[in-house]
């Protein structure tokens, strides 16, 4: 986490210097826009992290191990994929919750399957996709991505389970 924070701080600093050099109040305008976004997003982040912490506390490790832990095998990866595909929230909600599950004992394969399915399947996005693109492209996109979340989860479990 510290490395990511340092990188983001460096990028923000560079952008602030560029905005200051461009003049015309760009730095203040950018800081104002960033502050508005922070105020709008902070409550959502707070509750997402609260839920992530409560998941770790309320769900017994035995249940997590049985359903989505290393011992759950392919079943856990598929549960993660289905949950990820059905999960309606954006990244501010999904990532803290997935991190909470991982810290509570979910396997690396389950976490990768969840995030990949959340990104690719996104069932909650389907009505919009059908409405804008039409049925044929929406169904083609969905069906052509079906194999990837479980495959990614299985591959992650095989390659990275010893690191987790």
N, C-alpha and C positions, 0 to 999 in steps of 0.2 A: 504493500500500500504506500509506503514512504516513497519508493522510487516513482510511482505514478504521480504522486502529489508533487514531487520535485519537478518532474517533466511538465506537468500542467502549470505549475507556478512559473517555470521558465518561459513557456509559450505565452502565458498571460503577460509576463513582463515585456517580452519582445513586442507583442501587439500593443501594449500600452505605450512603449517608446515610439513605435511607428505612428500611432494615433496622435501622440503629442507632437511629433515632428511634422505631421501633415497640417497641424493647426486647426483653425476654424472651429474650435471647441469639440473636436472629435473625441478627445479623451474623456471629457466630461459627459458627452452624449453616450459614449460606449459604457462608461461606468454606470450611468443612469439606467440604460437598458438592461445591463447585467443585474443591477440591483432589483429592478422590477421582476425579472425572471426568478431571481432568488426568493423574493417575497412570495411569488405565486407558487413556486415549487417546494419550498421548505416544508409546508404542512404535509404535503404528500410524501416527501422523503422521511419526515419524522414518523409518520404512521407506518410506512413501509418497513422502516428499520425496527419499529416497535413490534410489528407482526413477526418479522424475522427473528427477533429475540424471543418472543413468546413461543414460536414454533419450537425453538431449541429447548425451552423450558417445559412446555406443556405436553409435547408428544414424547412418550417414553422411547428411549434409544432402542429398546427391543423391537418396537413396532417399526421404527425407521429401518433398523437392520433387516427385519423380515421382509418389508415391502420394497425398500429402495436402497438398501445397504449392499455391501460387497457380496454378502451371502445370498442375496435375492437373484443374482444372475440376470439372465435375459428378461425375466419377469419384471425386475426392478427397472431395467432400461426401458421396457415397453410402457410401464406405468409412468415413468418420467416423460417419455415421448407424448403419451396421451395427455398428461397433465399440462405439458408445455404447449401442445397444440390447442388445448381448450382455454388456456390462461388468457384472460381478456386484457390485462394491464400492459402498460408500456414499460420501458426499461427501468424507470425510476421505481417501479413496483416489483417487477420480475426479478431483477438482479439481487436486491437485498433478500428477497424471500428464498431464492435459489441458494444464495450464500448461507442463509440460516439453515437450510436443509443440509447443505454440504457439511457445515460445521457440526450439525447434529448427527452425522453419520451416513448421509446419502453417499453412494459410490460415485466415483468420477464419471463412470459410464452413464449413470442416471442423470447427473448434472449436465453433461454434454448433450445427452438425448433431449432433456427438457429444453435447454437453451436453443438447440438446433430446431426442434419442433416448434418452439415459440416463434422463432424467426421465419421458418419456411411454411409451416402449416397454417398458423394464425387463423383458426376457424372464425374468430370474432371479426376478422376482416373480410370474410367471404361475402357477406351481403353487399358491401361496398364494391368489391371486386366484380361480383355478378352484375351489379347495377351499372358500373362504368364500362367494364370490358365486355360484358356479355357472358353467357353461360359457357360457351365452348372454350374460350381462352382461360376462364377461371377454373374450370374443371381440368383442363389440360395442365395448367400450372400446378394445381393441387396434386393430381395423380402422378405427375412426373417428379414430384419431390417426396413422395411417400416413403421411399426406401432410405433416404439420406439420414433422417434423424436416428432411426435404430442402428443404421450402419455406423454412423459417427459415434454413437454411444458404445457400441460393441468394440469398435476400434480403439476408442479412448480407454475402455476398460482393459483391453489386452495390452496396450502400449504404456499406459500411465498408472495403472493400479498400484504398482510397487512404489511409486513416488508419493501417493496419497496416504 
